[in-house]
Amino acid sequence: EQTNYSPRNVSLKEAIHASHQLMVCFMPERWSQRTLLKKASRLAGRLSKEWFVVYTETEEDSPEKIDLEKQRHLFADIQFAKDLGAHIIHFKTENRIKAWLDFARKESITQLIVGRPEESWWRETLGFDTLNALLKQSKDLDVFIMGYNKDEIEGKT
């Protein structure tokens, strides 16, 4: 069943509730992403929706190459998401964004949640960053961008 959305006759609240499922676009970071996962879990609970955490492992994220701090947080955060009731999906891919979007469309997921990724300034300046690319390629989906608090990034939580 597909819901047609027209901005003239459907409220934002109705459009959100008409959506099928939520998905967290997940990638390793140097800090815990528990706040992101808690927000996603609360949103899914309020909307009575299933939610997925889709971890896309690229070559640079492979166990042989990943930074140990990122790896430690990755394993802990995935277990935390499971404890919160998320369905965990793991893909090995060369194109993280394509894998996220292919899965979302295949599973009728209409709402994506992503944290602000840690990327180099030059990638952001030139528009090659993950967030910018995801936004450009997901015009048919709702994308929620979640921030992190300073303590989380500095490892104090």
N, C-alpha and C positions, 0 to 999 in steps of 0.2 A: 504494500500500500504506500503510495507516494503522496505527500502533501504539497500542493501548489502554494507557493508563497508569493503574495503580492503586497508590497509595502503600503498600499492604499487601504487594504481591508483586513489586515491581520496585525495584531499587536506584537511587539517583540516577545513578550511573555508567552503568547500563544505559539509563536514560531519556535521558541526554545523548547516548549513542551511537546511540540509536534515532532521533534527530532528523535532519531532512533537511539543512538548510543553516543558515549563520549570516549575519546581516545587521548591518552597522554603520549606525545612524541618525545621519546626518552633517549638520551645519549649521556655518556659518562662526563662528569664534571669534577673539578677539584674540591668540591664541597658536597655535603649531603643535600639531597633534593627533597627531604621530608616535607618541607612546607608546601612545595608544589604538589606532592602526592596527597597531603592532607586536604588541600584546597580542591583537588580533583575529586577526592572521595566525598567531601561534603557536598559539592555540586551534584555529583551523581546521586547521592542520597536524597537531596532536596527535590531532584527531578524524577526520582524513582527510575533511574537509568542504569543499565549495565555499563561498566567502564573497563577499558583496556589500557595497559601500559605496553607500548610497542617499542622495544629496544632494538635499534638497528646497529649492528656491529659492522663497522667498516674495517678495512685492513689496518688502519692506524689504531683501532680499538682492540685488535686481536690480543689474546693473553700474552703473547710473546713481546708485544710492542707497547701495550698500554702502561701508562704511568701507574706506579703502585698505589698512590693516593687515590687516583680516579678509580682503580680497580676495587679498592677497599670500600669506597662509597657506593660504587655500582652494585656490588653484591648485597650490601646492607640495605640499600634503597629498594632493590627488587624484592627482597624478603619483606620489607616494610609494606610495600604495595600489595603483596600477596596477603599479608595480615589484615590489610584494610579492605580486602575483598576484590581486588583487581584481577582481571584475567591477564596473565603475562604472556606476551608474544615476543619471540626473539628471531630476528632475521639477520643472516650474514649477507651483506650487500656492498656493492661499490657505490651505490647512489642512495643515501639515507632518505632523502626527500621523496624520491620516486617510490621507495619501499613503503614509507608512511602513507603516501597518497593512494597507492595501489591497494593497500590493505583497507584503508578507510572506505574507499569506493566499493570494494568487493563486499565489505560487511555492512554497507549502508550506514556508515558512521558519518554524521554530519557536523559534529563539533570536535574540534581539535584543541588540545591544551598543550602549550609549550612554554618552557621557562626561557629566560634570556640566556642564550648560550655564551660561554667564554670563547671569544674569538679575537684574533689579532686586529689591531686598529686599521691596518691597510685593507683587510678583507671587508670590514664594515664600510670604510671610506669608498671603496670601489664597487660596493654592492654585491660582493661575492659571499657574504655571510649567510649562514644557515637560515636565520630568521627571515631575512629579506627574500631569499630564494623560495622559502616555504610560502610566504605571503603572495608572491607573484604567481605561484603554480596552484594555489588553492582557492581561487576566486569563487568557486562553487560551494565552499565550505565555510563554516564559522570558525574563526581561530581566536582563541583566548590566549593572551600573552600574560604570563604570570611573572611578577618580579620576585626577587629574593631580598631578604633583609640583610643588612651589613654583617651582623653577627654570624649568619649562616655562611656567607662567603668567607669570612675570616676564620671559620671553624670553631666558633664559640657555642654552637648549638648541637 
